[in-house]
Amino acid sequence: MITKRIIPCLDVKNGRVVKGVNFEGLSDVSSPVELARYYSSAGADELVFYDITASAEGRALFTDILREVATQIFIPLTVGGGINTVADFDRVLKCGADKVSVNSGAIRNPELIYEAAKLYGDQCVVISADVKRVDGVFRVFAKGGRENTGMEAIEWIRRCVGNGAGEVVLNSIDTDGVKGGFDLEMLDAVCQVVNVPVIASGGAGCIDHFTTLFKSLPKVDAGLAASIFHFGEVKIEDLKRELHKNNIPVRLS
Amino acid sequence: MIAIIDYGVGNLFSLKSSLAAIGAEAVVTGDASAIRSADKIILPGVGAFGDAAAKLRETGLDRVVISEAEKGKPLMGICLGMQLLLEKSFEYGEHDGLGLIKGEIRPIADVIPKELKIPHIGWNALSFKGEKSKVFKYINEGDHVYFVHSFYGAECEDSVIATTEYGASLTAAVARDNVYGCQFHPEKSGDVGLRILKAFCEI
């Protein structure tokens, strides 16, 4: 039986992990390579790296780091941030990424998903959508959640999948950072219209939130989180054991 | 020395790195003489069967792989590389494979319930079939490996060494004599995957 995936997300700026990471036993808590190794041995099923650098120098550092991670860590790696063209796909895939996640790049150029999927296969293209309720309607936001595009989110995601996106990461801006649980209503709305894996993001604050997610929405394939893992509030080993106890299929290492 | 066959299909970075991680010497090559002088061959691949089979044929590497395998050299196909070992595929038309293993490639959609997603993406458990294969020497029944595929090996029961459950029992790995194939990605399957590669390197 296919297992539910647990995915830590690392924001990388100028080749270093940012957003404060707090672990015992790690000599360099902002080294992407050390963190990747830590998470991989803790049982993470996949890793997501977001490049939040704006400069060309930072971009080059990011690919150096990615290459180093991919040389040592043998689980699937997804890369996002600054992906605007097919050349950007090429750049990160050559450095060992398995999947590439697009967000603002796809909003600016809706052909990007189609072109990338045709070249690298659907399984390689992830649509990452930042979504927020505005007057009761799910709207797509761009630029890291700062700009309302005015587009209706569910239709947008459906269209991206139709163009070849093989996976959806749904970030709910409404629940992000609140630690009150995943946005089940929003996730359900997306699961109703797509038949590719859906990854829930935004809102996880404790182990129970993951249990509730997978119990109430069996069509959700994975849970993604950042700070609760980085700060050790939720340990991936404990989380997976608890999911297993609740009869949710997970990979135990 | 292991030759990872480069015929312009897919990303070989992780595969080469994973072999380096277990101390195996590997070279990514499309050169027939390098493949002939290697101790072992890995045939990787992602993408569509028809394109990949055509590229193997255009480069003449299909004949090199077949003749080396027939001489008894250990060969492992990974993902689409596994599918290419079989006789033919029905992915967008009908295409001939290398025919080193009896069987054909058919859409998963034919055998799994409609509500399941395609591709089959993620970590799934292995069930061994028959006598435990040499490539599984360092792993256990039920260990999880990473899959990404929409087509599967059918009519190859005699060669199946492992299956995985996804609404139906799907071929996860095949073997016949010195020829092995994994539908999953050992180079993306953490320690379990590295242990499979290590066992292959020791054959």
Interface residues (C-beta under 8 A of the other chain):
Chain A: M1 I2 T3 R5 S40 D45 R67 A70 T71 Q72 F74 I75 P76 L93 K94 C95 G96 D98 G121 D122 Q123 G166 E167 N195 V196 P197 D221 A222 R251 S253
Chain B: N11 F13 S14 S17 S18 A20 A21 V46 G47 K117 I118 P119 H120 I121 G122 W123 N124 A125 H144 Y146 V148 E165 Y166 E187 K188 S189 G190 D191 G193 L194
